[in-house]
Amino acid sequence: MSKSEKKDIGAPIVRVHQTKEIKIENPLLVFGFPSAGLVGTIAANYLVEKFEMEQVAHVRSRFIPSAAIFIDGILKHPFRIYADDEQKLLVAVCEVPIDEEGISTISSEVLNWAKENGVNESVILDGIPVQGIPRERKVLYAAEEEKIPELEKIDGIELLQKGIITGIAGALLADTLTNDMIGFAFLTPTMAQLPDPEGALKILEVIDKLYNFGIDMTEIKKHAEEVKEKLKEMAQQVQSMKQERSGKEGRDFRRYYA
């Protein structure tokens, strides 16, 4: 285990350190975590950047691996919470995976803090890992019963009929059921091992439809296209290598039996 991966033994079990006062009535809380395709963290960080959101809190815990996070050359806590008064929005973004044994405690503590700050609704942005490049770029949702009628009105999204959401995302959704808070999630199929800005874009488009934020998607669309082109090039290179190998094997086979 490297130094950056070791637990911070001196850290509390979980503590939300609020550094600035929050004066937002009934804010929406958006969560982004480093799961499949980094869809959640890409989307959450994009919201922070586009709305020039202000950091108002961070989460410290012995279950969050010690890591140095630099953004534009500035050192940041790995689990941060931002606020935007105008959009009535809070965004919680974590850049590192949370230890399994601490997931439940962190979820409970963060949601208690959120409730104290007037949050009545929270949404998880996440990816569903698939092999290869997803053929369909659809967005699925999982929600508490009272939220479904509102989400059914949004074009281009589908209800996730059955499944299990695990990790910190699953813990937060489970805790909202008993925390007098509406919880739901937007998910999209994504490549498991590579950053997927197109997946993040699809989820952000749905968020924009639902809350009329007016998010400028120009930069993330450009980034998504660049990644897509690179993936196409990689796929073509792999296919060429396979064809060359197949041709070589065929020549070797004929030579052997000639």
Sequence and secondary structure as in RCSB ss.txt:
>XXXX:A:sequence
MSKSEKKDIGAPIVRVHQTKEIKIENPLLVFGFPSAGLVGTIAANYLVEKFEMEQVAHVRSRFIPSAAIFIDGIL
KHPFRIYADDEQKLLVAVCEVPIDEEGISTISSEVLNWAKENGVNESVILDGIPVQGIPRERKVLYAAEEEKIPE
LEKIDGIELLQKGIITGIAGALLADTLTNDMIGFAFLTPTMAQLPDPEGALKILEVIDKLYNFGIDMTEIKKHAE
EVKEKLKEMAQQVQSMKQERSGKEGRDFRRYYA
>XXXX:A:secstr
  GGGS  TTS SSEEEE S    SS EEEEE S GGGHHHHHHHHHHHHTT EEEEEEE TTS    EEETTEE
E SEEEEEETTTTEEEEEE S   GGGHHHHHHHHHHHHHHTT  EEEEEEEEEESSS S   EEEEE GGGHHH
HTTSTTEEE  S    HHHHHHHHHHTTTT EEEEEEEEEESSS  HHHHHHHHHHHHHHH      HHHHHHHH
HHHHHHHHHHHHHHHHHHHHHHHHHHHHHHHH 
